[in-house]
């Protein structure tokens, strides 16, 4: 371990995220922790498992140092809950749903208990009988998996995870379930199942039928009989179409996952955690952690010796987390202790490649990534075998079934989303390339703040091509590619997620999966907005053939298309919504406008129309009910119209947006009422975007990006999946 005892200086963003989400607070909400005391709280709690050991003090110190110096960080529940009364330290859970009312509502109850303590849940709905299948006990018919998924979704909406993390679910349905076509289309409009990621569990037989252009069978779960056959190619094309449309559903290659199931005697994999990187058996949980690769480059080379030391310590740490964990329900504790799975992952891969001068999308970059992941896996197994000697192998270990040495943990590695954790460590998320190199942030006084990637600024200054003008050009273009001032080599090294080709994204995922990842990988295959459905199809087929266990694709801007822009073109540069009070602004006869479709409390469609002036400042707001002549909507329509008139008047008198938002929030009684919807819109305008609901963080108004299979805010750490 590093002997460095100097004070760790965190970035301003890291401190903001820690204060918002991780540091303990007193009864008045005041922060009572620092980064040092947080690391001591966590290391003390995890080391307590070995308090009778002669190595106790050394272990506790090594746990503290690797976290404090950002060499390794555990998952968010561990950072939040270790050493507290909650004490639930795992991030990932899979809960079974049995085909009975008792089984369904037991799963809902168990999921609520998991969410309450900060975990995310995966569910397979594949055991539930299909819609209209007979129910013998009531002489009626079943309502189908999607009807119950809606109940799970509503329950999750009600539960706030310990006040720090939102409920997140993965919903899975097998490709051979009779309701598969309804499931594939369930999130087409993104107005339902907002607490779920949906993925289709695809079998080898289905992919073979796609390749051969044949039909395949749908199996009724309640009887095991064939209910009908479908054209495999047509079903696959529907999945492709919806993934192209807005990124959902994702795909999980379930047979590939089960081929690597280390404990088949306990059952088959049916589902993953919300972001898809952790395949778990029913009632299993897993605690995760990530090695910060950006800290292991020394003099232009990978410092494997120090990396190996940290991996060994981190493996012991993650194994101890299992024993000091407080599990939400007994069934989870029992199953987790049988297999003792851990998820040692990585973050900062792109940082490491940049420091080595290797492009993310190059063969050399992939070879280096594979070498590192294999080494991490090797050192994790080395320590797990030693722990088996010291403390015993995982109870479900069977020498006849498992062809590897007895070890402490049934699974060792996965690559998970690092979201806020990588923000604390100031590195790229997981195995993803950076999403941007230079960004423009609009601040409240109307200025544009240029934020430059630390590696890019260092290289640019060292090689003499740094200038404020160039940084602004890079920010406005969104890419380093094509700027003559930047040497071609560095353009390649600093390619961002959108600049890396889909093929290179998938090849990176495939080579990491093949070289050192036990479970799976949470990664987004970024596609340009111009990508075709054929390119999405090629991505899925390529991922399947490379041995990936699941894929998420996202076509840039595809979740913004519900916003109808009536303006022919937008200026290249947008200004933040700031103003000073003064005289009422006189508006021209013609204004550009956008229409936003929302739902009211009764799930009826309402259209909010916002008009903008020449500087793209909102100036007028209107609400339109499609059938506002109906008697039952008259009072509601009048109330919404009055609210819009008052907001429009405030805008034309240059009332600061922050004051308008404050009043809207105070008047808001429900997330779906008009004040709440208007507040959400104006927060997005203050962030410098007109994209409204699809691209704005609901907590801080920052810009949401899609990476690691989820929408994430790099300003405050918000993630839709956690």
Phi, psi and omega per residue, in radians:
X1 nan 2.751 3.141
X2 -1.176 2.386 3.110
X3 -1.459 -0.009 -3.039
X4 -1.141 2.104 3.130
X5 -1.936 0.177 -3.124
X6 -1.180 2.749 -3.110
X7 -1.157 2.305 3.095
X8 -1.420 2.137 3.127
X9 -1.726 2.117 -3.140
X10 -1.673 2.734 3.083
X11 -1.247 2.849 3.097
X12 -1.064 -0.696 3.104
X13 -1.081 -0.744 3.132
X14 -1.064 -0.789 -3.136
X15 -1.129 -0.643 3.103
X16 -1.108 -0.802 3.137
X17 -1.117 -0.755 -3.136
X18 -1.101 -0.766 -3.132
X19 -1.144 -0.629 -3.100
X20 -1.315 -0.651 -2.920
X21 -2.130 -0.413 -2.934
X22 -2.064 -0.750 -3.085
X23 -1.090 2.438 3.050
X24 -1.182 2.619 -3.121
X25 -2.246 2.714 3.086
X26 -1.463 -3.023 -3.051
X27 -1.145 -0.401 3.136
X28 -1.578 -0.005 3.141
X29 1.580 0.088 3.129
X30 -1.410 2.405 3.134
X31 -1.157 2.328 -3.136
X32 -2.123 0.242 -3.141
X33 -2.207 2.828 2.934
X34 -2.145 3.037 3.095
X35 -1.052 -0.694 -3.139
X36 -1.116 -0.817 -3.106
X37 -1.240 -0.543 3.039
X38 -1.082 -0.830 -3.121
X39 -1.101 -0.609 3.088
X40 -1.204 -0.711 3.106
X41 -1.021 -0.813 -3.097
X42 -1.226 -0.819 -3.102
X43 -1.130 -0.664 3.107
X44 -1.102 -0.759 -3.103
X45 -1.156 -0.734 -3.081
X46 -1.303 -0.625 3.132
X47 -1.258 -0.343 -3.091
X48 -0.989 -0.451 3.104
X49 -1.005 -0.573 -3.082
X50 -1.843 0.496 -3.038
X51 -1.111 -0.414 3.117
X52 -1.514 -0.119 -3.101
X53 -1.426 2.623 3.053
X54 -1.159 -0.354 -3.115
X55 -1.587 0.105 -3.015
X56 -0.955 -0.924 -3.084
X57 -1.113 -0.703 -3.141
X58 -1.159 -0.702 3.116
X59 -1.118 -0.820 -3.129
X60 -1.035 -0.714 3.131
X61 -1.196 -0.704 -3.134
X62 -1.194 -0.625 3.068
X63 -1.096 -0.774 -3.138
X64 -1.073 -0.827 -3.045
X65 -1.127 -0.734 -3.077
X66 -1.195 -0.524 3.059
X67 -1.369 -0.842 -3.062
X68 -1.028 -0.681 -3.137
X69 -1.587 0.167 2.985
X70 1.138 0.467 3.059
X71 -1.347 -0.556 -3.133
X72 -2.655 2.409 3.071
X73 -2.329 2.356 3.076
X74 -1.335 3.030 -3.139
X75 -1.165 2.868 -3.017
X76 -0.977 -0.790 -3.139
X77 -1.002 -0.595 3.116
X78 -1.196 -0.800 3.117
X79 -1.096 -0.642 -3.100
X80 -1.351 -0.739 -2.856
X81 -1.878 -0.306 -3.126
X82 -1.073 2.304 -3.134
X83 1.374 0.209 3.104
X84 -2.054 3.056 3.141
X85 -1.185 -0.422 3.134
X86 -1.205 -1.004 2.986
X87 1.208 0.183 3.111
X88 -1.649 2.045 -2.924
X89 -1.962 -0.025 -3.099
X90 -1.577 2.654 3.135
X91 -1.788 -0.483 -2.911
X92 -2.131 2.356 3.105
X93 -2.494 2.559 2.939
X94 -2.186 2.220 -3.120
X95 -2.023 2.386 -3.139
X96 -1.369 2.639 3.024
X97 -2.137 1.891 -3.141
X98 -1.464 2.720 -3.057
X99 -1.456 1.142 3.052
X100 -2.764 2.768 3.124
X101 -1.083 -0.678 3.107
X102 -1.114 -0.769 3.139
X103 -1.122 -0.712 -3.125
X104 -1.126 -0.843 -3.058
X105 -1.388 -0.343 2.949
X106 -1.158 -0.721 3.111
X107 -1.120 -0.691 3.105
X108 -1.096 -0.773 3.110
X109 -1.074 -0.824 -3.118
X110 -1.109 -0.683 3.098
X111 -1.092 -0.685 3.116
X112 -1.100 -0.678 3.119
X113 -1.174 -0.655 3.081
X114 -1.141 -0.827 -3.119
X115 -1.090 -0.654 -3.120
X116 -1.043 -0.547 -3.101
X117 -1.738 0.099 2.993
X118 1.811 0.167 -3.134
X119 -1.674 2.878 3.031
X120 -1.950 2.602 -3.010
X121 -2.144 2.523 3.008
X122 -1.987 2.409 -3.141
X123 -2.292 2.391 2.900
X124 -1.783 2.198 3.083
X125 -1.648 0.225 -2.989
X126 -1.281 -0.337 3.127
X127 -1.407 -0.284 -3.075
X128 -1.328 2.393 3.139
X129 -1.129 2.705 -3.011
X130 -1.298 2.881 3.087
X131 -1.049 2.317 3.137
X132 1.326 0.049 3.016
X133 -1.203 2.646 -3.071
X134 -1.265 2.533 3.060
X135 -2.049 1.856 -2.988
X136 -1.110 -0.651 -3.030
X137 -1.171 -0.478 -3.110
X138 -2.001 -0.024 -3.067
X139 1.026 0.436 -3.134
X140 -1.995 -2.762 3.123
X141 -2.197 2.674 -3.118
X142 -1.358 2.687 3.128
X143 -1.628 -0.200 3.023
X144 1.623 2.819 -3.078
X145 -0.995 -0.703 -3.057
X146 -1.142 -0.596 3.127
X147 -1.111 -0.654 3.121
X148 -1.381 -0.544 3.045
X149 -1.025 -0.607 3.110
X150 -1.136 -0.597 3.103
X151 -1.215 -0.731 3.065
X152 -1.039 -0.729 -3.125
X153 -1.098 -0.773 3.141
X154 -1.136 -0.681 3.114
X155 -1.114 -0.716 3.140
X156 -1.136 -0.658 3.126
X157 -1.037 -0.542 -3.085
X158 -1.382 -0.515 -3.058
X159 -1.585 2.258 3.007
X160 -1.879 2.190 -2.970
X161 -1.238 1.600 3.077
X162 1.063 0.268 -3.100
X163 1.333 0.006 -3.060
X164 -2.122 -0.532 -3.091
X165 -2.251 2.461 -3.133
X166 -1.465 2.725 3.076
X167 -1.124 2.402 3.115
X168 -2.466 2.423 -3.100
X169 -2.371 2.642 2.884
X170 -1.928 2.211 3.046
X171 -1.896 2.212 -3.053
X172 -2.154 2.408 2.993
X173 -2.365 2.345 3.133
X174 -1.158 2.586 -3.128
X175 -1.115 -0.369 -3.107
X176 -1.736 0.255 3.057
X177 -1.408 2.440 -3.091
X178 -1.031 -0.404 -3.126
X179 -1.667 0.321 -2.998
X180 -1.093 -0.623 -3.105
X181 -1.175 -0.664 3.070
X182 -1.140 -0.693 -3.130
X183 -1.130 -0.756 -3.134
X184 -1.027 -0.652 -3.072
X185 -1.609 0.006 -2.948
X186 -1.091 -0.553 -3.084
X187 -1.930 0.453 -3.102
X188 -1.028 -0.668 -3.097
X189 -1.739 0.005 3.093
X190 0.975 0.448 3.125
X191 -1.960 0.117 3.078
X192 -2.398 2.813 3.085
X193 0.965 0.772 -3.068
X194 -1.300 -0.167 3.064
X195 -1.744 0.246 -3.125
X196 -2.196 2.511 2.695
X197 -1.692 2.343 3.109
X198 -1.854 2.366 3.063
X199 -2.414 2.521 3.095
X200 -1.656 2.240 3.074
X201 -1.451 1.889 -3.032
X202 -1.758 2.316 -3.107
X203 -1.676 2.856 3.050
X204 -1.108 -0.665 -3.133
X205 -1.074 -0.696 3.127
X206 -1.141 -0.778 -3.130
X207 -1.126 -0.588 3.073
X208 -1.154 -0.716 3.114
X209 -1.146 -0.631 3.069
X210 -1.084 -0.814 -3.111
X211 -1.112 -0.651 -3.077
X212 -1.575 -0.143 3.132
X213 1.238 0.618 -3.098
X214 -1.967 3.063 3.064
X215 -1.522 2.841 3.058
X216 -2.384 2.863 -2.996
X217 -1.658 2.486 2.953
X218 -1.723 2.330 -3.032
X219 -1.970 2.162 3.077
X220 -1.272 2.049 -3.047
X221 -1.053 -0.575 -3.059
X222 -1.291 -0.341 -3.108
X223 -2.141 -0.360 -3.057
X224 1.331 0.161 -3.089
X225 -1.717 2.710 3.084
X226 -1.245 2.186 -3.139
X227 -1.634 -0.614 3.079
X228 -2.969 3.077 3.047
X229 -2.149 2.625 3.123
X230 -2.246 2.718 3.046
X231 -1.275 2.010 -3.043
X232 -1.053 -0.723 -3.124
X233 -1.093 -0.699 -3.132
X234 -1.158 -0.692 3.109
X235 -1.160 -0.764 3.126
X236 -1.065 -0.719 3.128
X237 -1.138 -0.548 3.085
X238 -1.190 -0.732 3.070
X239 -1.047 -0.794 3.132
X240 -1.048 -0.784 -3.097
X241 -1.064 -0.781 -3.130
X242 -1.242 -0.641 3.080
X243 -1.126 -0.697 3.062
X244 -1.112 -0.658 -3.066
X245 -1.146 -0.842 -3.106
X246 -2.694 0.270 3.044
X247 1.577 -0.064 3.134
X248 -2.296 2.511 0.098
X249 -1.424 2.766 2.942
X250 -1.412 3.127 3.107
X251 -2.191 2.462 3.050
X252 -2.134 2.214 -3.136
X253 -1.609 1.586 -2.901
X254 -1.225 -0.567 3.123
X255 -1.226 -0.648 3.078
X256 -1.079 -0.688 3.119
X257 -1.145 -0.777 -3.079
X258 -1.253 -0.385 3.034
X259 -1.127 -0.453 3.125
X260 -1.782 0.269 3.106
X261 -1.251 1.996 -3.060
X262 -1.363 -0.232 -3.138
X263 -2.315 1.108 -3.095
X264 -1.099 -0.398 3.126
X265 -1.148 -0.301 3.137
X266 -1.624 -0.181 -3.129
X267 2.344 3.099 3.137
X268 -1.770 2.695 2.979
X269 -1.205 2.392 3.081
X270 -2.132 -0.454 -3.030
X271 -2.701 2.963 3.091
X272 -2.104 3.074 2.998
X273 -1.251 3.089 -2.995
X274 -1.002 -0.555 -3.120
X275 -1.749 0.042 2.924
X276 1.533 0.028 -3.062
X277 -1.582 -0.225 -3.051
X278 -2.124 1.782 3.019
X279 -1.346 2.227 -3.103
X280 -2.361 2.591 3.024
X281 -1.311 2.809 3.101
X282 -0.927 2.273 -3.130
X283 1.329 0.025 3.063
X284 -1.354 2.687 2.974
X285 -2.302 2.899 3.134
X286 -2.597 2.410 3.041
X287 -1.835 2.481 -2.945
X288 -2.114 2.812 3.030
X289 -2.811 2.786 -3.045
X290 -2.314 2.333 3.067
X291 -1.437 2.245 -3.122
X292 -1.503 1.646 -3.049
X293 -1.113 -0.399 -3.116
X294 -1.136 -0.298 -3.124
X295 -1.576 0.067 -3.012
X296 -2.103 0.594 2.996
X297 -1.990 2.194 -3.102
X298 -2.336 2.115 -3.136
X299 0.955 0.715 3.069
X300 1.359 0.179 3.133
X301 -2.327 2.740 3.104
X302 -1.284 2.242 3.115
X303 -1.532 1.412 -3.057
X304 -1.159 -0.583 -3.104
X305 -1.069 -0.876 -3.135
X306 -1.207 -0.635 3.090
X307 -1.024 -0.791 3.138
X308 -1.072 -0.675 3.113
X309 -1.099 -0.768 -3.129
X310 -1.178 -0.707 3.130
X311 -1.048 -0.735 3.140
X312 -1.098 -0.794 3.118
X313 -1.120 -0.731 -3.121
X314 -1.150 -0.604 3.093
X315 -1.110 -0.769 3.072
X316 -1.079 -0.726 3.120
X317 -1.023 -0.913 -3.096
X318 -1.115 -0.609 3.096
X319 -1.170 -0.685 3.106
X320 -1.136 -0.580 3.141
X321 -0.985 -0.633 3.132
X322 -1.037 -0.706 -3.047
X323 -1.424 -0.428 3.122
X324 -1.727 0.104 -3.101
X325 -1.318 2.576 2.971
X326 -1.894 1.861 -3.024
X327 -1.428 2.537 -3.055
X328 -1.124 -0.624 -3.126
X329 -2.460 2.698 -3.079
X330 -1.044 -0.651 -3.108
X331 -1.060 -0.644 3.122
X332 -1.201 -0.745 3.121
X333 -1.053 -0.812 -3.118
X334 -1.046 -0.827 -3.085
X335 -1.233 -0.699 -3.120
X336 -1.121 -0.698 -3.135
X337 -1.237 -0.364 3.081
X338 -1.218 -0.636 -3.018
X339 -1.965 -0.422 3.059
X340 0.881 0.827 -3.116
X341 -1.317 2.449 3.013
X342 -2.207 2.830 3.135
X343 -2.232 1.496 3.059
X344 -1.368 2.048 -3.117
X345 -2.095 -2.956 3.139
X346 -2.312 2.750 2.917
X347 -2.529 2.861 -3.135
X348 1.293 0.383 3.101
X349 -1.046 -0.783 -3.128
X350 -1.119 -0.627 3.091
X351 -1.042 -0.798 -3.137
X352 -1.086 -0.785 -3.126
X353 -1.122 -0.678 3.100
X354 -1.067 -0.776 -3.128
X355 -1.133 -0.465 3.091
X356 -1.573 -0.056 -3.141
X357 1.277 0.481 -3.089
X358 -1.904 2.214 3.062
X359 -1.128 2.440 3.135
X360 -1.015 -0.675 -3.057
X361 -1.553 0.171 -3.097
X362 -1.630 2.796 3.060
X363 -1.079 -0.649 3.127
X364 -1.136 -0.697 3.106
X365 -1.112 -0.743 3.127
X366 -1.169 -0.686 3.129
X367 -1.105 -0.713 3.118
X368 -1.145 -0.744 3.117
X369 -1.076 -0.739 3.134
X370 -1.125 -0.716 3.135
X371 -1.083 -0.747 -3.128
X372 -1.185 -0.783 -3.112
X373 -1.133 -0.665 3.087
X374 -1.107 -0.669 3.140
X375 -1.184 -0.747 3.100
X376 -1.040 -0.791 3.126
X377 -1.088 -0.740 -3.137
X378 -1.063 -0.800 -3.099
X379 -1.265 -0.574 3.079
X380 -1.153 -0.747 3.120
X381 -1.173 -0.698 3.115
X382 -0.949 -0.816 -3.127
X383 -1.266 -0.624 -3.141
X384 -1.137 -0.627 3.084
X385 -1.149 -0.720 3.094
X386 -1.115 -0.710 3.126
X387 -1.139 -0.563 3.087
X388 -1.108 -0.659 3.096
X389 -1.194 -0.723 -3.076
X390 -1.300 -0.700 -2.965
X391 -2.185 -0.192 -3.111
X392 1.884 2.539 3.111
X393 -1.269 2.863 3.090
X394 -1.067 2.397 -2.970
X395 -0.988 -0.505 -3.111
X396 -1.468 0.068 -3.136
X397 -1.116 2.299 3.133
X398 -2.302 1.955 -3.069
X399 -1.066 -0.461 3.138
X400 -1.291 -0.580 -3.110
X401 -1.555 -0.602 -3.043
X402 -1.771 2.173 -3.062
X403 -1.623 0.241 3.120
X404 -1.943 2.866 3.139
X405 -1.090 2.704 3.071
X406 -1.012 2.271 3.137
X407 -2.427 3.023 -3.038
X408 -1.375 -0.445 -2.964
X409 -2.288 2.286 -3.109
X410 -1.176 -0.585 3.067
X411 -2.300 2.555 -3.032
X412 -2.078 -0.662 -2.959
X413 -2.253 2.575 2.955
X414 -2.749 2.920 3.056
X415 -2.117 1.858 -3.006
X416 -1.786 2.893 3.011
X417 -1.120 2.427 3.116
X418 -1.914 -0.244 2.949
X419 0.608 -1.958 -3.094
X420 -1.186 -0.521 -3.133
X421 -1.112 -0.719 3.095
X422 -1.231 -0.447 3.037
X423 -1.178 -0.660 3.063
X424 -1.124 -0.746 -3.108
X425 -1.392 -0.151 3.138
X426 1.018 0.959 3.121
X427 -2.541 3.008 3.116
X428 -1.194 2.627 -3.084
X429 -1.263 2.318 2.997
X430 0.775 -2.216 3.091
X431 -1.813 0.314 -3.123
X432 -1.456 2.617 2.917
X433 -1.284 2.812 3.088
X434 -1.002 2.510 3.116
X435 -1.380 -0.512 3.086
X436 -2.664 2.691 -3.141
X437 -1.829 -0.693 3.066
X438 -2.298 2.276 -3.119
X439 -2.181 2.653 3.003
X440 -1.849 2.212 3.068
X441 -2.036 2.141 3.096
X442 -1.417 2.183 -3.129
X443 -1.843 2.974 -2.913
X444 -1.155 -0.377 3.131
X445 -1.536 0.139 3.085
X446 1.600 -0.121 3.138
X447 -1.321 2.764 3.060
X448 -1.853 2.087 -3.140
X449 -1.686 2.173 -3.133
X450 -1.605 2.124 3.115
X451 -1.916 2.055 -3.036
X452 -1.941 2.308 3.048
X453 -0.934 2.342 -3.026
X454 -1.065 -0.660 -3.138
X455 -1.220 -0.716 -3.132
X456 -1.140 -0.739 3.121
X457 -1.110 -0.724 3.139
X458 -1.084 -0.801 3.134
X459 -1.150 -0.773 -3.101
X460 -1.090 -0.722 3.117
X461 -1.227 -0.714 -3.123
X462 -1.122 -0.675 -3.074
X463 -1.695 0.066 2.955
X464 1.426 0.294 3.123
X465 -1.946 0.236 3.113
X466 -1.357 2.344 2.959
X467 -2.764 2.656 3.117
X468 -1.074 -0.648 -3.129
X469 -1.097 -0.774 3.141
X470 -1.153 -0.725 -3.141
X471 -1.062 -0.707 3.109
X472 -1.132 -0.686 3.107
X473 -1.105 -0.739 3.137
X474 -1.122 -0.734 3.133
X475 -1.104 -0.775 -3.102
X476 -1.173 -0.609 -3.129
X477 -1.429 -0.390 3.141
X478 1.400 0.148 -3.090
X479 -2.739 2.691 3.034
X480 -1.525 -0.181 -3.075
X481 -1.282 2.336 3.033
X482 1.619 0.057 3.101
X483 -1.662 2.003 -3.040
X484 -1.077 -0.459 -3.112
X485 -1.200 -0.380 -3.085
X486 -1.674 2.155 3.103
X487 -0.943 2.502 -3.052
X488 -0.986 -0.702 -3.135
X489 -1.003 -0.774 -3.115
X490 -1.300 -0.472 3.003
X491 -1.052 -0.723 -3.140
X492 -1.201 -0.741 -3.108
X493 -1.129 -0.624 -3.075
X494 -1.741 0.376 2.998
X495 -1.025 2.378 -3.141
X496 -1.661 -3.103 -3.063
X497 -0.964 -0.684 -3.132
X498 -1.345 -0.389 -3.132
X499 -1.455 -0.359 3.134
X500 -1.412 2.304 -3.087
X501 -1.166 2.650 3.091
X502 -0.947 -0.681 3.138
X503 -1.075 -0.688 -3.135
X504 -1.254 -0.629 3.030
X505 -1.007 -0.867 -3.058
X506 -1.192 -0.692 3.118
X507 -1.115 -0.625 3.072
X508 -1.128 -0.792 3.118
X509 -1.087 -0.746 -3.110
X510 -1.114 -0.734 -3.078
X511 -1.288 -0.546 3.057
X512 -1.227 -0.702 3.111
X513 -1.051 -0.723 -3.092
X514 -1.294 -0.486 -3.012
X515 -2.045 1.335 2.916
X516 1.917 -0.012 -3.133
X517 -1.836 1.989 3.138
X518 -1.188 -0.878 -3.041
X519 -1.603 -1.823 -3.103
X520 -2.562 -2.947 -2.983
X521 -2.361 2.295 3.024
X522 -1.644 1.947 -3.079
X523 -2.679 2.561 3.100
X524 -1.846 2.282 3.013
X525 -1.548 1.751 -3.087
X526 -1.353 2.268 3.116
X527 -2.088 2.544 3.049
X528 -1.177 2.786 3.140
X529 -1.019 -0.504 -3.100
X530 -1.401 -0.053 -3.094
X531 -1.033 2.502 -3.128
X532 -1.651 2.905 3.060
X533 -1.080 -0.584 3.113
X534 -1.094 -0.618 3.120
X535 -1.228 -0.614 3.047
X536 -1.118 -0.758 3.133
X537 -1.067 -0.778 3.116
X538 -1.083 -0.615 3.114
X539 -1.101 -0.796 -3.134
X540 -1.138 -0.767 -3.117
X541 -1.150 -0.722 3.126
X542 -1.109 -0.760 3.122
X543 -1.082 -0.714 3.118
X544 -1.092 -0.794 -3.101
X545 -1.215 -0.456 3.114
X546 -1.436 -0.080 3.097
X547 1.582 0.230 3.065
X548 -1.120 2.590 -3.124
X549 -1.720 0.000 3.093
X550 3.121 2.719 -3.125
X551 -2.487 2.509 2.953
X552 -2.207 2.208 3.063
X553 -1.953 2.615 3.067
X554 -2.492 2.068 3.081
X555 -1.537 2.150 -3.024
X556 -0.883 2.213 3.082
X557 1.413 0.030 -3.019
X558 -1.234 -0.316 3.098
X559 -1.650 0.092 3.098
X560 -1.713 -0.041 -2.914
X561 -1.374 -0.098 3.027
X562 -1.307 -0.242 3.113
X563 -1.491 2.104 -3.095
X564 -1.723 1.984 -3.087
X565 -1.680 2.078 -3.124
X566 -1.577 -0.054 3.121
X567 -1.546 2.370 -3.026
X568 -1.144 -0.660 3.126
X569 -2.659 2.654 3.134
X570 -1.912 2.569 3.106
X571 -1.133 2.700 -3.067
X572 -1.163 -0.477 -3.050
X573 -2.082 2.283 -3.133
X574 -1.921 2.620 -3.140
X575 -1.939 2.640 -3.133
X576 -1.271 2.755 -3.088
X577 -1.464 1.647 3.092
X578 -2.406 2.617 -3.137
X579 -2.854 2.967 3.025
X580 -2.130 2.617 -3.095
X581 -1.190 2.673 -3.124
X582 3.111 -2.604 -3.107
X583 -1.274 2.741 3.103
X584 -1.136 2.262 -3.099
X585 -1.352 2.321 3.078
X586 -1.536 2.205 -3.068
X587 -1.702 2.570 3.073
X588 -1.230 2.994 -3.115
X589 -1.196 -0.475 -3.072
X590 -2.144 2.272 3.085
X591 -2.272 2.607 2.990
X592 -1.323 2.711 -3.060
X593 -2.582 2.786 2.984
X594 -2.291 2.555 3.101
X595 -1.956 2.296 3.132
X596 -2.073 2.193 3.118
X597 -1.640 2.201 3.123
X598 -2.285 3.096 3.082
X599 -2.091 2.466 3.066
X600 -1.517 -3.032 -3.081
X601 -1.031 -0.491 -3.116
X602 -1.634 0.232 3.120
X603 1.133 0.447 3.039
X604 -1.643 2.488 -3.116
X605 -1.213 2.411 3.036
X606 -2.355 2.484 -3.140
X607 -1.926 2.164 3.040
X608 -1.758 2.179 -3.128
X609 -1.972 2.172 -3.117
X610 -2.042 2.238 3.101
X611 -1.774 2.453 -3.067
X612 -2.088 2.573 3.062
X613 -1.464 -2.987 -3.063
X614 -1.148 -0.338 3.108
X615 -1.704 0.199 -3.129
X616 1.112 0.492 2.991
X617 -1.539 2.332 3.079
X618 -1.135 2.352 -3.069
X619 -2.170 -0.476 3.136
X620 -2.509 2.598 -3.133
X621 -2.326 2.351 3.100
X622 -2.292 2.586 3.030
X623 -2.086 2.335 -3.070
X624 -2.289 2.101 2.985
X625 -1.523 2.338 3.136
X626 -0.993 -0.520 -3.122
X627 -2.284 0.962 -3.018
X628 -1.338 0.118 2.996
X629 -1.534 -0.084 3.123
X630 -1.207 2.471 -3.087
X631 -1.094 -0.717 -3.066
X632 -1.225 -0.217 3.130
X633 -1.859 0.000 -3.020
X634 -1.078 -0.865 -3.106
X635 -1.126 -0.714 3.141
X636 -1.140 -0.743 3.132
X637 -1.086 -0.723 3.124
X638 -1.102 -0.761 -3.139
X639 -1.099 -0.791 -3.139
X640 -1.138 -0.705 -3.141
X641 -1.097 -0.742 3.124
X642 -1.101 -0.767 3.115
X643 -1.043 -0.771 -3.135
X644 -1.106 -0.686 3.139
X645 -1.109 -0.728 3.141
X646 -1.154 -0.729 3.104
X647 -1.126 -0.753 3.119
X648 -1.056 -0.725 3.124
X649 -1.106 -0.740 3.107
X650 -1.072 -0.703 3.126
X651 -1.103 -0.760 -3.078
X652 -1.269 -0.338 3.035
X653 -1.653 0.222 3.051
X654 1.060 0.572 3.009
X655 -1.127 2.301 -3.113
X656 -0.963 2.443 -3.108
X657 -1.018 -0.623 -3.132
X658 -1.062 -0.623 3.123
X659 -1.248 -0.687 3.088
X660 -1.073 -0.810 -3.135
X661 -1.068 -0.720 -3.131
X662 -1.034 -0.783 -3.135
X663 -1.208 -0.664 3.097
X664 -1.092 -0.757 3.136
X665 -1.109 -0.660 3.118
X666 -1.174 -0.548 -3.118
X667 -1.490 -0.181 -3.031
X668 -1.364 2.230 3.112
X669 -1.938 -0.154 -3.050
X670 -2.794 2.522 -3.097
X671 -1.036 -0.345 -3.078
X672 -1.836 0.108 3.139
X673 -1.468 2.970 -3.035
X674 -1.103 -0.842 3.120
X675 -0.966 -0.695 3.122
X676 -1.125 -0.742 -3.131
X677 -1.165 -0.728 3.124
X678 -1.163 -0.705 3.101
X679 -1.035 -0.750 3.140
X680 -1.087 -0.734 3.111
X681 -1.112 -0.822 -3.080
X682 -1.186 -0.543 3.035
X683 -1.112 -0.660 3.105
X684 -1.183 -0.653 3.123
X685 -1.142 -0.659 3.110
X686 -1.121 -0.490 3.106
X687 -1.384 0.008 3.068
X688 1.516 0.434 3.132
X689 -2.392 2.613 3.030
X690 -1.797 0.197 -3.032
X691 -1.363 -0.150 2.989
X692 1.023 -2.136 -2.908
X693 -1.181 -0.466 -2.969
X694 -1.471 -0.458 -2.955
X695 -2.256 0.230 -3.077
X696 -2.014 2.332 3.111
X697 -1.129 2.260 -3.122
X698 -1.287 -0.182 -3.081
X699 -1.794 -0.628 -3.053
X700 -2.256 -0.001 -3.115
X701 1.253 0.189 3.055
X702 -1.258 3.086 -3.104
X703 -1.528 2.199 3.063
X704 -1.402 2.408 3.017
X705 -2.120 2.793 -3.086
X706 -1.909 1.899 3.081
X707 -2.614 2.794 -3.124
X708 0.900 0.562 3.082
X709 1.346 0.286 -3.068
X710 -2.710 2.690 3.033
X711 -1.380 2.222 -3.009
X712 -2.381 2.547 3.060
X713 -1.846 2.154 -3.139
X714 -1.501 0.005 3.085
X715 -1.543 -0.830 -3.050
X716 -2.035 -0.158 3.136
X717 1.606 0.033 3.097
X718 -1.023 2.438 3.032
X719 -2.411 2.356 3.110
X720 -1.133 -0.381 -3.030
X721 -1.702 0.054 -3.121
X722 -2.658 nan nan
